[in-house]
Structure formats: C-alpha cells, structure tokens
Amino acid sequence: MKLGIDSYCYHRYFGEIYPGLQTRPAGRRMTVDDFLARAKRYGVDGVSLESCFFPSFAPDALQRLRERLDEYGFERVWAWGHPNGLGSGTDRKAEWDLVAHIAYARAVGAGTMRIVGGSRRTRPDSWTRHFRQLRAALRRVVPAAEDAGVTLAIENHMDLTGDEMVEVIESIGSPKLGVTLDTGNNLRLFEDPVEVFRKLAPYTRATHIKDIAAWRGDPKEFSFWPSVPLGDGIVDLRAAVRFLKKAKYRGLLCVEVDFLHPDHGEEDRAVRKSLVYLRKIVPKG
C-alpha cells in the first residue's frame, strides 16, 4: 500500500467552503499545479484528483497534467461526482458526465476513477427504490468503463451503508466496479467503522483515509463529526489498514480532510500530521 493525498483536503483553497462552518482563506487560490508540487514535497506516492476543481478538460490541459504526474512519478486516481454524483440514480445528465470523465481519466493515465452514487441529500427513504435506481444507473455507465479499461470505485458517501454497498456492487458483478473506502463516513451514519472496513475491503479499489471526532450539536448532522488529523479521532485506522492488507489492496491510502475541526488549525498542518501517522501504521513493503 502506498501513501497519497486527495486534493479535497485543500477544498477551501480551491474555492469551496461549507457554508456556516468555514470561511475562505486569504490570499491566492490554489491551482492543481500548486497541489501537485506540494504533494511531491511531502513525499507521497500518488494523488487523488478532484475533477470539480479543474478549470478545463481540454485535451491539451489534460496532456499537460499527465506529463506533470509522470514527471513526479505519481500514481493517480481521477475523482468524479462531488457532491451529489448520480443523485442516487435519478440524474441522467450526471450519467453522461460520468461517461465523459472516463475518457478524461484515461487521458491523464488514471486506471481508477472514484465516483459518487449520491449523498445524504439525495438518498430516498425507500432502500428498494434507491437500490433499483442506482443499480440501473450503474448498469448504464459501467460498460463504458469496461470498454476503456478504467475501474470505477463508488464511494461510501454517507448515502449507503456497508451492507448496501456490497449489495450494489454484487448486483452489477463487474470487475470494473469496486469501492472507494472512506474510513470516516459510515460512522456518521452510526455504523461501526471496523465492521464496514471488514465488509468493504475486498471490494476496495481506492480510499479516503479520514479520521473524525465528535464535536457539538446534533449527531445526525454532518457538522457534529468534523475531520481531524489521522490518529487524533475515534476511527480505528489500524483496523482499516489491517483489513485492506488482508484483502491484498495495493492502491493508494489517500489522506482526506473535509470539514476540519476548528481546533486543528489549517488543513495543510492536518495533512502533514496525517502523513506522519500513516507512515507509522502502514506496513513497509
């Protein structure tokens, strides 16, 4: 397993904030090149690139990006779908966009593409309806990934429980559909994270390695569960690494920070501290 950083760690510096929870940082906004240079300085093996922060998908821009990634020797994951992805299977326009992004992933040399099926905002009350809609949408997009040789990795994005994730993946039955395992999101749904790791590790093709802590307010609200530097929260990340190792996962362990707990300062400090922690718990070789 190799270490990486997801560019969403720096979402405020790319221009996105959680209204009422965050403010925009002062100074110049970050560019993708800035992010890549920082990741290189931090000595990681690869990056997950949030496509929502890209100003252009023109062929020449994607070619320049690929050259920079190759120059740095980075393994890469293309990330599509923030924030609502396929709308839990109701957004046909998003399906077309996802298929277009499969070509972008190929253009930058990414063999894995994180996708989002939906969010808590789009999840229907009925699992029967949710499953039927999402399965139908995935059946329409997965063949394009199979043709392109790109693996789609659907994230547990606070829209699906661990068991629901497994049911969806197995209903498609394609080697080109797996999971992006987010280590923090299912605790926000009141699931035992270790059980989720056990269930999803065999299907995992990409990761968001995230730690969270209880803060204030209503536990049913996203803001109750802010990100913290890895090792400072309540997620058993050693268990996540253990189950991924058992499943023979060979991809990136990508640090991700979403809404950072206000007591932990700037995101960059949290990223650096998280990498130190990951290097302690990830087996060598």
Order of alpha helices (4+ residues) and beta strands (2+ residues): beta-alpha-beta-alpha-beta-alpha-beta-alpha-beta-alpha-beta-alpha-beta-beta-beta-alpha-beta-alpha
